[in-house]
């Protein structure tokens, strides 16, 4: 993230996704105008206030919506997800947008995939003006291990011990996950992103089925 990057939209499915997959990046790049949008759990009386505290830790503003998030993972219409994103974001133009992979970060959560695809469509349609888009690059290889950052991604960023501890603290102290929880054990010590400078490149990735691009 260079000095020219001033406005950053972090668009995720759930409160804690911003921390797990990009928390170290935000902590390593303070002073940016971060806005974090969570598409689910606005009316979750436990998670919503914790999300607000996490934003304070990152020096970010943010907002939440309450898209359906039941265990059945019922597919949502494209326009529903896109509209929710546009309603949450306070602006239409950002130097950088950070969001989910179209494949998600682990096996599997449909909302992650839907958010990643919606962000690409909004960029391509002009619904959002984005200088560049970063998509989380993690995999658990079909649940064979906890999600790990892809070392072959365009951006692979090992975190310093200090930054990782701050990130881990958000997960365990602010969000309150036990140290033996999946979230605490997963908390990546490196973060990785696929990087797109043109919407057409992201569309080609989404339509081409190339997981490793």
N, C-alpha and C positions, 0 to 999 in steps of 0.2 A: 504494500500500500504506500504510494508515494505522496509527496507533499501537496501535489495538485488535487489529491482526493480529499474533498471536504465533506460531501454529503453521502451518507451510506445508509441504504435500506437493507435491513436484515429481516427477511420474510420467512417465517417458519410455521409449522403446523401446530406445535405445542409449546407452552412455557416449559423450559429446560432445554429445548432443541438449540436455542441460541447459544446456550452455555456449552453443551456437549460438543457441538460441531464447529463453533466459531468463537467461543468465549475467550480463548487464548489470543486469537487474532485481534479482537477488540481491546483486550487488556494490553497487548503489545503495541497498539497504535492509539494512544489516548489523544484527546483533543479533537477528534473528528465529530461531526454532527451525525451521530448514530440515531436511527429510528428503527425500533424492533417491533414488528407486527406478528402477533400470534393468532392464527386463524381459529383456534379452538380454546375452550375452557374459560371463557369470560365469566360465566356464572358458576365456576367451580370455587366454592368458598374457601377451599384450602389452597389451591394452586394460584389463583388470581392475585391475592395479596403477596405471595412469594415472588411472583413474576415482577411486581412493582419494586420489591426490594432488590431483585437481581438487576433491574435496570439501573438502580442507583449505584450498584457496584461497578457497572460498566460505564457510568456517566452517560447513559442513553435515555432518550424519550421512547415512548412506545404506546401501543394500544392492543386490545384483544377483541376477537370476535368469538362466536359460539357455534361454529359449524358442527354438525352431527359428528360424534366421535365415539360411538359405541363399539363394542368388541366385534360386532358383525362386519364392520368396515364396509358399510353400504356405499357403493360408488356415488359420487356427487357429480352433477352436470358441470361441464366446463364453465358455463357462464356463471354458475353459482359461486365457484371458487374465485373466478376473475373479479366478479363484482365485490366479493368480500375483501379482496386485496385492495381494490381501488378505494373502497370505503374506509379502510384502515389507514392507508398512507396519506399523510397530510399534503404531499406534493406529488407532482407527476414526473419530476425530473430529478435524477440522482447521478452523481458521478460513478457510483458503484452500487450494485445490488448483490447481496449474498443470500443464497437460498438452497433448497434441497436439490439433490440429484433427481433426475427423472426415474431413477432406479431405487431411490431411497438410500438409506445408510445401513440398513440391516434387513433381514428376512422376517417379515415384511410389514410395512405399514402403508396402506393405500393413501392416507392423507399426505404423507411426505411426497410421494410420487405425484399426486395431483397438484400440490403447491408448486413443485419444481416445473411441471409442464405449464401450469397457468402463468407463471412468471415469464417463461419464454414466449408464450403466445401474446401476452400483453406487450412485451418488448417489440415483437415482430409487427403487431397491429398498430403500434404507436400509442397504445393506451398508457404506456410508461416510456419515458425518455431516459435511457440508461447509457452511461459512458462505457461500462463494461459489466459483465455478469460473471460471478463466481458461483459454481455449483459444488456443494459438498462432495468430496471424493473419499468415501469410506466403503468398506465391505466386510461382511462376516462370512463370506463364501458359503452361503447356505447353512448358516448357524453352526459352522464347524469351529468357530472361535468368536470372541467378542469383536465388535467392529474395530477395524484398524484403518488408519489413514493410508491412502494409496501412494506409495513412494514414487510411482511413475507418473503421478498427476502433474499438471503444469505448475502448480504451486504446492510444494511440500515444505511444511514449516514446523520443525521440532521446537517445542516450547522449553524455555528455561525452567529450572526447578522452581524458581520464585513465581513465575507466571502460572505454571501448572498448579502450584499449591493454592494460589488465589482462585483459580478456576475450580479446583476441587472443593474449595471452601464454599463457593456458591452452590455447588451441587449438594454438599452434605450439611452445611450450616444453614444456608438460606432456604434452599428447597427441602432440606430435612431428610434426604435419603440416607439410610443406614449404610455404613461402610461396606457391608456385605451385599448391598443391593446391586442389581444389574447396572443401574445408572452410575453408582460410585465406582464399581469395578471397571466399567467401560471408559469413563472419563479419559479421552485420548491425551497422550503426552506429545503427540504431533497432530497438526491439522493440515488438511489437504483440500485443494479445490481444483476443479476444471475451470478454465478461464476462457471467456468469450468476449471478443471486442466488437463483434457484429451479430445482430440478431439472426442473420442468415446462417451463420456458423452454428448457432445454438439450435436452430430449426433443423439443420442437416443432421446434427447429432441426435435430436429427438426422433426424427423420421428414419434415420439410418440404422438404429438398433445397435450402435457401436458403444458398448458399455465402457470400453477402455480408452476412448478418445481423450 
